[in-house]
Amino acid sequence: GSARCEHCPWAFRTLKMKVQRPRNCLVLLVGCAFLLTWGTSPALAAVLAGNSSRSMEAPCEAIVYEQGGFTGWSATFSAGYYLYGPMISKGAENNQVSSLKVTGPAGCKVELYEHGNFNGWKAAFGPGTYDTEQMKDGGAENDQVSSLKIIAPQVILADPVTELNDKVKLLRHHLDDHELACHTQAEEREEQLRVVRSEITQLSAALAGKQATQSHAKNGLTKAKEQREQMKGDSERMEHQCEMDLGSIKLQVEKAQEDVEISRKMQSIGSDCNAGAGAASLVEIRGPTTKRHGAALLRGGSRLGANAKATLEALGRRLSSEALRREFREALAAWQAPCKAISCDVKPGDDGGVSPKQRCLAVRAQLRKMQAGLELDFVKLQQEQATKTRGCDDRAALQQARAKETQRGQVEASKSLSDAVAERASLEAQRESKQQELKALEKTKEEARKECTTGGNEFTTEIQDTLKLREVLLPGARDCRVGDWSWGPCSQACAADGGGPGSRNGTRSPMAPAEKGGLACTSLETTMACGSAHCHQDCVMKPYESWAACSSACGGGTQARSRQVKQPPRHGGLACPVGEERRSCNMQACDAPCELGEWTAWGKCSRTCSFGAEASEGRQSQVKAIVEPGAGKCPAADAKERFRDQTCNERPCIENSTCTGEQDIILLLDGSDIANFDAQLQLAQGIVSGSSAAMRFGVVAYGSKPMVLSSLSDSRSKLQEALASAKAPGGDPDLAAGEAVVRSLILATGFGPGRARPRTVVLLTDGAPTDFAGAHKVALELRAEGVRLLVGLVGSSLKRNACSLVGEPCDVNVELARKWEELSTQPLRFLAALCDELIAPPSPPPSEVDRIQR
């Protein structure tokens, strides 16, 4: 011990004098350690030497300022040790000291430290004023002070034990502050670690989601490319098929048109059966035949008849199909037996019992029927050609639209993939940055833990050394022992933006009282900062945008919609959910059939009652509409999948019933040479007389020229008078011209679409007008304007022609008759088809005999 205390032999001698009985060497070493710790204190030396009377010097103080020039907030500190926590509690703010004032005697000293546990750089200052630059000259760095010590010169106390106790008390106070500061900092660093770990977890989850998005976008892009290639192949195959189909139908149309032209040339032979013009036309077609020969033909000469027949046969052989040639041969049979085809209203001549006019009319009637059939075929082929052309155009447009949609989906899938790759790279960079931040925080945490342990050990060692020295002076003294701190709840869970930390109160209880001059219990209550971590702020998203285009027009694709981040998460808040949402779309097959709706209610019955077996029966129907068109097959409007009907109103019609209800009807009569005009007039008179006054009628006759017999009127007298005086126009049955007149009559009288009254045209024909194609065209126009066509057809061979005029369903709008004369006795048959209600005549009163018998 003497070797270590050679610089203070007086102290060694004093110790030897004070120790009455020699103890072990440890006592001397403790004494030297105490002296070395306190230095060569003249005060203590005087006390130990027995000279214990000295006066105390002025206190040592330091004032720190926020800003240079001694401005901003300020905090005053007296002698003592101030860690981060106690320093903040005095009013100072961490890392914000820029100027300093030190007051007190010459021995005063202020030590400033970089870190909160008296670590990092250290700068010492004596009494004086130190602005920012002077502090820098002294070794301090601006705005980087986190702890400080105020060391006052030693004073002489009256009692050395009191001095030792005060030192122990001060050291224990500093140890408490040190432990509290370390505890607070550990909580803060743990919260920082938790936030960073949470952010890393969220970034990892976002990376996994973005990786899935990237994979999905890549698959979508691949599928879009494959579908685009497939659509390209489908389009090429469809285009090739359309070229073949349209080429085929074009050839059929051309052949049909040629057949129509041939039939018209046949019809032009003997265009007038009343004079020699018919033979003249034959001369024009066949060549070197004179008009004189044509006149001989009309006189019935067998040689010229054979020439005419040969001419027609030559034209017949040019027809395009065997079926047409067979039909022509059947028509030509009327050359030998005309009365089987038409009524013989001219007396027989010398040529086989048949007059030349009859022979001419018979042949022309049969040829006209053949011509009407050919024109119908030609019209239907044209419609089929138009339908196929439109279908090809529609499919091409659909394929083009699908190709554009698929291309747009491919572009969006490519953009989605590019965005996903970029976002994934950004997320990986963020996660790497956070992982580096986590490592740095963990390192700082460990360093701080070591610093706290080292600082606590230093305080504990100094306290123990001081107590050992006190034991020399005051044997048996025992200080008060206290338990561990018990902490209450924090005043706030977290710190709002711009807000400071909260606080919580701590208490501890005495475990053993002080004995034999030991120190009383130190502070049993304290306050510690808490809740300094920023409050968590969860991510807030904006609403979703609209769905993007589907990646495929058909066959199954995907579409996405996204939403942007309105407020990113902060301070460990919940991560943003996935900003993209996907769903399947256009799952229908690229050749999916159309989608049909439900069956409609049963429609109106086509007949009010049943006229008889020879008349069309009443029918009502249901249909299914197309609710979703498809690129594949779709049933026709009259297919069983979309149309069904049933019989209705099967009760027999009652004779002399009256048709009621508001309705406008125009009767279109065949006034050509081959028709029985008188029979049609009788039918018209029966229909008019069997209807109530609420029904209006108009009458038009057609032949070589149309004739208006009566405009639309509800006057029964005027109508009957017009029918009674009507004359047939004569000539060929130009139905198209008659329909055109009817249509102009409808428009002129306001009898058009949108009217409340039903509109019906009753058309009487044998189905073989001269210009069937024109008649069909005008019929379509009338139907488009909401006009119903009801056909009375004489003969059943050309029913399909009549059906094409009235549309589907055909049977409800066509009444068949074997001959013209049959129509005159059946007005009730047409009234049953025209009227919503037929009122039966009142029953006659019973006779006297009947009453007696009853």
DOMIKE-36818 format. One record per residue (C-alpha): residue in one letter; x, y, z. Coordinates in steps of 0.25 Angstrom, whole numbers, plus 2048, in hexadecimal, padded with zeros to 3 digits. Layout:
// residues N
aXYZ/...
***
This chain:
// residues 854
g800800800/s80B80A803/a8108087F5/r80380D7EF/c8028187F9/e81081E7F9/h80B82B7F3/c80282D800/p80B82880B/w803831815/a7F6829811/f7FD81C814/r802821821/t7F4826825/l7EE819821/k7F881282A/m7F581B835/k7E6819834/v7E680A833/q7E8806842/r7EA7F783F/p7F17F3832/r7E77EC828/n7EA7E581B/c7F07EC80F/l7E27EE809/v7DF7F9812/l7EC80180E/l7E97FE7FF/v7DA803801/g7DF810807/c7E98127FC/a7DF80F7F2/f7D681A7F9/l7E08247F9/l7E48217EB/t7D68227E7/w7D48307EE/g7E28357EB/t7EB83C7F5/s7DF8427FC/p7E484C806/a7D784C80D/l7D783D80F/a7E583D813/a7E284881D/v7D783F822/l7DF833823/a7EA83B82A/g7E0840834/n7DF84E82E/s7D084E82B/s7CC85D82A/r7CB86381C/s7C186C815/m7B9868808/e7BB86F7FB/a7B18747F1/p7A986A7E9/c7AD8667DB/e7A28687D0/a7A08677C1/i79686D7B7/v7948667A9/y78D86D79E/e786868791/q78C872788/g79987A786/g79A88778C/f793882799/t785882793/g77A878792/w77686F79D/s77F86E7A9/a7818647B5/t7898667C2/f79185B7C8/s79885A7D6/a7A38517DA/g7A08437D6/y79F8387CB/y79483A7C1/l79282E7B7/y78882F7AC/g77B82E7B4/p77F8387BF/m7848417B5/i7778417AE/s76F8437BB/k7778507BE/g7718567B1/a77D8537A7/e77A84C79A/n783841794/n78D84578A/q78985478A/v79485B793/s79B86678C/s7A086F797/l7A586E7A5/k7A78777B2/v7AF8717BE/t7AF8787CC/g7B58757D9/p7C38757DF/a7D08727D8/g7CF8637DA/c7C18627D3/k7C18597C7/v7B78557BC/e7B88487B4/l7B08477A8/y7AD8397A1/e7A9835793/h7A0829798/g7968287A3/n79F81F7AC/f7AB8287AD/n7B18217A0/g7B6826793/w7BE833792/k7C083B79F/a7C384A7A0/a7C68517AE/f7C485F7B1/g7C78687BD/p7C08757C2/g7BD87E7B6/t7B48807AA/y7B587779E/d7AE87B791/t7AD871785/e7BB873780/q7C187378E/m7BA866791/k7BF860784/d7CD865788/g7CC85D795/g7C885078E/a7B985178E/e7B184F782/n7A585877F/d797851782/q79D844786/v79D845796/s79583979D/s79B8397AB/l7A38417B4/k7AB8427C1/i7AC84E7CB/i7B884C7D4/a7BA8567DF/p7C68587E8/q7C78507F4/v7C2857801/i7C685380F/l7BB84D817/a7BA84C826/d7B883D825/p7BF83481C/v7B482981D/t7AA833819/e7B383680D/l7B4828809/n7A582680B/d7A2832802/k7AB82C7F8/v7A481E7F8/k7968257F8/l79B82D7EC/l7A08217E5/r7948197E8/h78B8247E2/h7948247D5/l7938157D5/d7848167D5/d7848217CA/h78D8187C2/e78580C7C3/l7788137C0/a77E81A7B4/c78380C7AF/h7768067B1/t76F8117AA/q77981179E/a77880279E/e76980379C/e76A80D791/r77480578A/e76B7F878B/e760800785/q76980577A/l76D7F6778/r75E7F2778/v75A7FC76E/v7667F8764/r7637EA766/s7547EC763/e7587F4757/i7617E9752/t7567DF754/q74C7E874C/l7567EA741/s7587DB740/a74A7D873F/a7487E3735/l7547DD72D/a74D7CF72E/g7407D6728/k7487DD71E/q74F7D171A/a7417CA718/t73C7D6710/q7497D5707/s7467C6705/h7387C9702/a73B7D46F8/k7457CB6F1/n73B7C06F0/g7317CA6EB/l73B7D06E1/t73E7C26DC/k7307BE6DB/a72C7CB6D4/k7377C86C9/e7327BA6C7/q7247BF6C6/r7287C96BC/e72F7BF6B3/q7237B66B4/m71A7C16B0/k7227C46A5/g7217B66A0/d7127B66A2/s7117C369B/e7187BD68F/r7107B068F/m7037B8690/e7077C1685/h70A7B567C/q6FD7AE680/c6F57BB67D/e6FC7BD66F/m6F87AE66C/d6E97B0671/l6E77BE66B/g6ED7B865E/s6E47AD65E/i6D77B5661/k6DC7BF656/l6DC7B464C/q6CE7B0650/v6C97BE650/e6CE7BF642/k6C87B263D/a6BA7B6644/q6BB7C463D/e6BD7BD630/d6B17B4632/v6A97C0635/e6AD7C7628/i6AA7BA621/s69C7B9627/r6997C8624/k69D7C5615/m6937B9616/q6897C261C/s68B7CD611/i6877C3606/g6797C7602/s6797D260C/d66A7D5607/c6617CA605/n6577D25FE/a65F7D65F2/g66B7D35E9/a6757DA5F2/g6787CD5FA/a67C7C65ED/a6847D25E9/s68C7D15F6/l68F7C25F2/v6947C75E5/e69E7D05ED/i6A37C55F5/r6A47BA5EB/g6A97C25DF/p6A47BF5D1/t6957BE5D4/t68B7C95CE/k6807CF5D5/r6777C85CC/h67C7BB5D2/g6787C15E0/a66A7C45DB/a6697B65D6/l66D7B15E4/l6627B95EB/r6587B35E1/g65C7A55E7/g66479F5DB/s66B7935E0/r6787955D8/l67A7A25DE/g67679D5EC/a6817935EB/n68B79E5E8/a6877A65F4/k6887995FC/a6967965F7/t69A7A55FA/l6967A4608/e69C79660A/a6A979C604/l6A87A660F/g6A579C61A/r6B1794617/r6B97A061B/l6B47A0629/s6BE79D633/s6B979063A/e6B2783637/a6A7787641/l6A479463A/r6A478D62C/r69A783632/e69178E637/f69279562A/r68E788623/e68278862C/a67E796629/l67F79361A/a67578861B/a66B79361C/w66E79560D/q66678860B/a65B789617/p65A79861B/c64C796621/k65378E62C/a65A79A630/i6507A662E/s6417A762D/c63D7A661E/d6347B361C/v6367B360D/k62E7A9604/p63779E5FE/g63C7A05EF/d6407975E4/d64E7935EA/g64B7875F3/g63F78E5FA/v647799600/s6487A75FC/p6557AE5F8/k6537B8604/q6507AD60E/r65D7A6609/c6657B360A/l6607B7618/a6627A961D/v6707A8619/r6737B661E/a66C7B362B/q6757A762D/l6827AE629/r67E7BA632/k67D7B063E/m68B7AB63A/q6907B9639/a68B7BC647/g6917B064D/l69F7B4646/e69E7C264B/l69B7BD659/d6A77B4658/f6AF7C0653/v6AA7C965E/k6AD7BF669/l6BB7BC663/q6BE7CB663/q6B97CC671/e6C27C0675/q6CD7C766E/a6CB7D4675/t6CA7CC682/k6D77C4680/t6DE7D167C/r6D87D8688/g6DC7CC691/c6EA7CC68B/d6EC7DB68D/d6E67DA69B/r6EF7CE69E/a6FB7D6698/a6F77E26A0/l6F67DA6AD/q7037D36AA/q70A7E16A8/a7037E66B5/r7087DA6BC/a7167DB6B6/k7167EA6BB/e7117E66C9/t71B7DB6CA/q7267E46C5/r7227EF6CF/g7227E46DA/q7307E06D5/v7357EE6D6/e72F7F06E4/a7357E26E8/s7427E76E3/k7417F46EB/s73C7EC6F7/l7487E36F6/s7527EF6F4/d74C7F6700/a74C7EA709/v75B7E8706/a75E7F6709/e7567F6716/r75C7E971A/a76A7EF718/s7667FB720/l7607F272B/e76D7EA72B/a7767F772D/q76D7FC738/r76E7EF73F/e77D7EE73E/s77D7FD743/k7747F974F/q77D7EC752/q7897F5752/e7827FF75B/l77E7F3764/k78C7EE765/a7917FC769/l7867FD774/e78A7F077A/k7987F477A/t795801781/k78C7FA78B/e7977F178E/e7A17FC790/a798804798/r7957F77A1/k7A47F67A3/e7A68057A6/c79A8047B0/t7A07F87B6/t7AE7FE7B7/g7A880B7BC/g7A08047C7/n7AC7FC7CB/e7B48087CD/f7AA80F7D6/t7A88027DE/t7B78007DF/e7B980E7E4/i7AE80D7EE/q7B48007F3/d7C28067F5/t7BC8127FC/l7B4809805/k7C0801809/l7C780E80D/r7BB812815/e7BC80481C/v7CA808820/l7C5815826/l7B781082B/p7B780182D/g7AA7FA82D/a7A2805825/r7977FF81D/d78F807812/c78180680F/r77D7FB805/v7727FE7FA/g76B7F47F1/d76A7F57E2/w7628007DB/s7547FD7D8/w74E8057CC/g74180A7C9/p73A80C7BC/c73F8167B2/s7378227B0/q7378207A1/a738814798/c74081B78E/a744829789/a73C83077F/d743838774/g74A84477A/g74783F788/g75183C793/p75282F79C/g74982B7A7/s74D8277B5/r74A81C7BF/n74C81C7CE/g7558127D5/t75580E7E4/r75D8057ED/s75C8017FB/p767800806/m76C7F2809/a7747F5815/p77680281D/a78380981F/e78C80582B/k79780B833/g79981882B/g79681281E/l78F81A813/a78081B813/c778816807/t77A81D7FA/s76F8227F2/l7638187F2/e75C81F7E7/t7608247D9/t75B8277CB/m7608217BE/a75D8257B0/c75581B7A7/g74C81A79B/s756822793/a754819787/h74C81F77C/c73E81A77B/h73C810770/q735815763/d72F80A75B/c72F80A74C/v723811745/m71F80D737/k71781572C/p70B80F726/y70D80571B/e70E80A70D/s705804701/w7087F66FC/a7127F56F1/a70F7EF6E4/c70F7DF6E4/s71B7D96E0/s7137D06D6/a7067D36CE/c7027C46D1/g7067B76D6/g70A7BC6E3/g7127C86E7/t7167D16F3/q7147DF6F6/a7197E8701/r7167F5708/s71F7FC712/r71F80671C/q729810721/v72F81372F/k72881F735/q73181E742/p73D815744/p73F80E751/r74781575B/h74E811768/g74B802767/g73D804763/l7357F975B/a73B7F774D/c7337FB741/p72B7EF73B/v72D7EB72D/g72A7F6724/e7257ED718/e7197E4717/r7177DA70C/r70B7D2707/s7087C96FC/c7017CE6F0/n6FB7CB6E2/m6FA7BC6E6/q6F17B96DB/a6F67B06D0/c6FB7B76C3/d6F17AF6BC/a6E67AF6C7/p6D87AE6C2/c6CE7BA6C5/e6C67BB6D2/l6B77BA6D1/g6AD7C06DB/e6A17BA6E1/w6957B66D9/t68B7C26D7/a67C7C16DB/w6737BA6D1/g6707C46C6/k6637C86C0/c65B7BD6B9/s65B7BF6AA/r64D7BB6A8/t6407BF6B0/c63A7B16AD/s63B7A56A4/f6357A7696/g637798692/a64278E68D/e645796680/a6487A2688/s6557A5690/e6537A269F/g6557AC6AA/r6637AC6B0/q66A7B36BA/s6797B36BD/q6847B56C7/v6937BA6C4/k6A07BB6CA/a6A87C86C7/i6B77C96C6/v6BC7CF6D3/e6CB7CD6D0/p6D07CB6C2/g6DC7C26C0/a6E67BF6B5/g6E27B06B4/k6D57AA6B0/c6C77B06B3/p6BA7AA6B0/a6B17B16A5/a6A57B96A9/d69C7AD6A5/a6A47A26AB/k69E79A6B6/e6A879F6C0/r6A27AD6BE/f6947AB6B8/r6887A26BC/d67A7A46BA/q66C79D6BD/t65E79D6B7/c6547A66BE/n6467AB6BC/e64179D6B6/r6327A06B8/p62B7A16AB/c6277AE6A5/i6197B26A5/e6137B6698/n60E7C5696/s6177C96A2/t61C7D86A2/c62A7DC6A2/t62C7E76AD/g6387F06B1/e63F7FC6AB/q6487F86A0/d64C7FD692/i64C7F3687/i6507F4678/l64B7E966E/l6557E7663/l64E7DF658/d6547D864C/g64D7DE63F/s6567D8635/d6517CF629/i6537C2630/a64C7C563D/n63D7C4640/f63B7D3644/d62C7D1647/a62F7C6651/q6387D0658/l62E7DB658/q6247D265E/l62E7CF669/a6317DD66C/q6227E166D/g6207D5677/i62C7DA67F/v6277E967F/s6197E5682/g61D7DC68E/s6257E7695/s6207F169F/a62080069B/a62D8026A4/m6357FB699/r63A80368D/f63D7FD67F/g644801673/v6447F9666/v64F7F865B/a6507EF64E/y65C7EB647/g65F7E6639/s6677EC62E/k6647F9636/p6607FB644/m652802647/v64D808653/l63E804655/s63C80A662/s64581266C/l64480F67A/s63681167F/d62C80D68A/s620810681/r61A80267E/s611808673/k61D80E66B/l62580266D/q61A7F9667/e61780365C/a626802658/l6267F3659/a61A7F2650/s61F7FB645/a62E7F6645/k6347F1638/a6407E8637/p64D7F0632/g6517E362A/g65E7E0625/d6697D962C/p6697D963C/d6737E363F/l6727E164F/a67E7EA652/a6777F664B/g66A7F3653/e6727F2660/a67980065D/v66B80665B/v666800669/r673806670/s67181466A/l66281366E/i66680F67C/l67081B67D/a667825677/t65B822680/g66482268D/f66381368E/g671811692/p67A80B69D/g6778106AB/r6688106A9/a65F80A6B4/r6568036AA/p65B7F66A4/r65F7F6696/t65D7EA68C/v65E7E867D/v6567DC678/l65D7D866B/l6567CE661/t65F7C7657/d6637BA651/g6717BC655/a6777BF647/p6787CE645/t6807D3639/d68A7DA642/f68B7D164E/a6987D7653/g6927E5653/a6867E065A/h68F7DA665/k6967E7666/v68A7EF669/a6847E5672/l6907E667B/e68F7F567B/l6807F467F/r6837EA68A/a68F7F368F/e6847FE691/g67C7F569A/v6727F068F/r66D7E2690/l66B7DA683/l6617D0682/v6617C8675/g6567C166E/l65D7B7665/v6567B065A/g65E7A2658/s66879C661/s67479B657/l6797A865B/k6777A966A/r6857AC66C/n6847B8664/a6787BD66C/c6807B9679/s68C7C2675/l6827CE673/v67C7CD681/g6887C8689/e6887BE694/p6807B869A/c67A7B568C/d66E7AD68F/v6677B7698/n6677C168C/v6647B9680/e6567B367C/l6577A9671/a64B7A7667/r64B79D65B/k6457A6652/w6407B5651/e6317B1652/e6337AB65F/l6377B8665/s62A7BF662/t6227B666C/q62C7B7678/p62D7C667D/l62B7C068B/r6387B9689/f6407C6688/l6387CD693/a63C7C269C/a64B7C5698/l6497D5699/c6407D76A5/d6437D76B4/e6357D46B7/l6297CE6AF/i61B7D16B5/a6117C66B1/p6037CA6AC/p5F87CA6B7/s5F07BD6B7/p5E27BE6B1/p5D67BE6BA/p5D07B06BC/s5C47AD6B3/e5B67AB6B9/v5B779C6B6/d5C479B6BE/r5BE7A26CA/i5B27986CA/q5BC78D6C9/r5C47926D4/
***
